[in-house]
């Protein structure tokens, strides 16, 4: 990171990079769960491409910020990155919650039923 940035900007860039990494790992985990969850597979087939594109854009912005190659655009790029982080976090959280619900329902459906007395 360039020396011309203040300590707040350096911390912000580090936070953006960390958030991008966490979101990337969340997406990988959801992709791994697609095999066990038909609804997630359908959701990922319809929205997964857009999520991957946004995540790629976020990672590209994080790399550009870390490299210091666009010092005049740092504030604008950081704001764009934060917007993407919030959007991706919401989309991935929604998919995660729905998947958790579906997997719980599938698990309960697979349990043996006891006859009523």
C-alpha positions as CSV (number, residue, x, y, z in Angstrom):
1,X,0.0,0.0,0.0
2,X,1.3,3.4,-0.8
3,X,2.8,5.6,1.9
4,X,0.7,8.6,0.9
5,X,-2.5,7.1,2.4
6,X,-3.5,7.9,5.9
7,X,-3.7,5.3,8.6
8,X,-7.6,5.4,8.4
9,X,-7.4,4.6,4.6
10,X,-5.0,1.8,5.1
11,X,-7.3,0.2,7.7
12,X,-10.3,0.7,5.5
13,X,-8.5,-1.0,2.6
14,X,-7.5,-3.9,4.9
15,X,-11.1,-4.2,6.0
16,X,-12.4,-4.2,2.4
17,X,-9.8,-6.9,1.5
18,X,-10.9,-9.0,4.6
19,X,-14.6,-8.6,3.7
20,X,-13.9,-9.7,0.1
21,X,-12.1,-12.8,1.4
22,X,-14.9,-13.7,3.8
23,X,-17.5,-13.3,1.1
24,X,-15.5,-15.4,-1.3
25,X,-15.3,-18.2,1.4
26,X,-19.1,-17.9,2.0
27,X,-19.7,-18.4,-1.7
28,X,-17.4,-21.5,-1.9
29,X,-19.3,-23.0,1.1
30,X,-22.6,-22.4,-0.6
31,X,-21.4,-23.9,-3.8
32,X,-20.3,-27.0,-1.8
33,X,-23.8,-27.3,-0.4
34,X,-25.5,-27.1,-3.8
35,X,-25.1,-30.9,-4.1
36,X,-27.3,-31.5,-1.0
37,X,-29.9,-28.9,-1.6
38,X,-32.0,-28.7,-4.8
39,X,-33.4,-25.3,-4.0
40,X,-29.9,-23.8,-3.5
41,X,-28.8,-25.4,-6.7
42,X,-31.7,-23.7,-8.5
43,X,-31.0,-20.4,-6.7
44,X,-27.3,-20.5,-7.6
45,X,-28.1,-21.3,-11.2
46,X,-30.3,-18.2,-11.4
47,X,-28.3,-15.7,-9.3
48,X,-24.9,-17.3,-8.8
49,X,-23.5,-15.8,-12.0
50,X,-24.4,-12.3,-10.9
51,X,-23.0,-12.9,-7.4
52,X,-19.7,-14.3,-8.9
53,X,-19.4,-11.2,-11.1
54,X,-20.0,-8.8,-8.2
55,X,-17.5,-10.8,-6.1
56,X,-14.9,-10.6,-8.9
57,X,-15.4,-6.9,-9.2
58,X,-15.0,-6.5,-5.4
59,X,-11.8,-8.5,-5.4
60,X,-10.5,-6.5,-8.3
61,X,-11.3,-3.2,-6.5
62,X,-9.6,-4.6,-3.3
63,X,-6.4,-5.5,-5.3
64,X,-6.4,-2.1,-7.0
65,X,-6.8,-0.3,-3.6
66,X,-4.0,-2.4,-2.1
67,X,-1.7,-1.7,-5.1
68,X,-2.0,2.0,-4.8
69,X,-2.2,2.4,-8.6
70,X,-5.3,4.7,-8.4
71,X,-4.6,7.1,-5.5
72,X,-6.9,9.8,-6.8
73,X,-9.8,7.3,-7.0
74,X,-9.2,5.7,-3.6
75,X,-12.3,7.2,-1.9
76,X,-14.5,6.5,-4.9
77,X,-13.3,2.9,-5.2
78,X,-13.6,2.3,-1.4
79,X,-17.2,3.5,-1.5
80,X,-18.0,1.2,-4.5
81,X,-16.3,-1.7,-2.7
82,X,-18.5,-1.0,0.4
83,X,-21.6,-0.9,-1.7
84,X,-20.7,-4.3,-3.2
85,X,-19.9,-5.7,0.2
86,X,-23.3,-4.8,1.6
87,X,-25.1,-6.1,-1.5
88,X,-23.1,-9.4,-1.6
89,X,-23.4,-9.9,2.2
90,X,-27.2,-9.6,1.9
91,X,-27.5,-11.9,-1.1
92,X,-25.3,-14.5,0.5
93,X,-27.0,-14.3,3.8
94,X,-30.4,-14.8,2.2
95,X,-29.1,-17.8,0.3
96,X,-27.5,-19.2,3.5
97,X,-30.6,-18.8,5.6
98,X,-32.8,-20.4,3.0
99,X,-30.3,-23.2,2.6
100,X,-30.2,-23.8,6.4
101,X,-34.0,-23.9,6.5
102,X,-34.2,-26.3,3.6
103,X,-31.5,-28.6,4.9
104,X,-33.2,-28.6,8.4
105,X,-36.6,-29.5,6.7
106,X,-34.9,-32.2,4.6
107,X,-33.2,-33.6,7.7
108,X,-36.5,-33.7,9.7
109,X,-38.3,-35.4,6.8
110,X,-35.6,-38.1,6.7
111,X,-36.1,-39.0,10.4
112,X,-38.2,-42.0,11.1
113,X,-41.8,-41.3,12.1
114,X,-43.1,-42.8,15.2
115,X,-46.7,-44.2,15.0
116,X,-49.3,-42.2,16.9
117,X,-50.7,-44.0,20.0
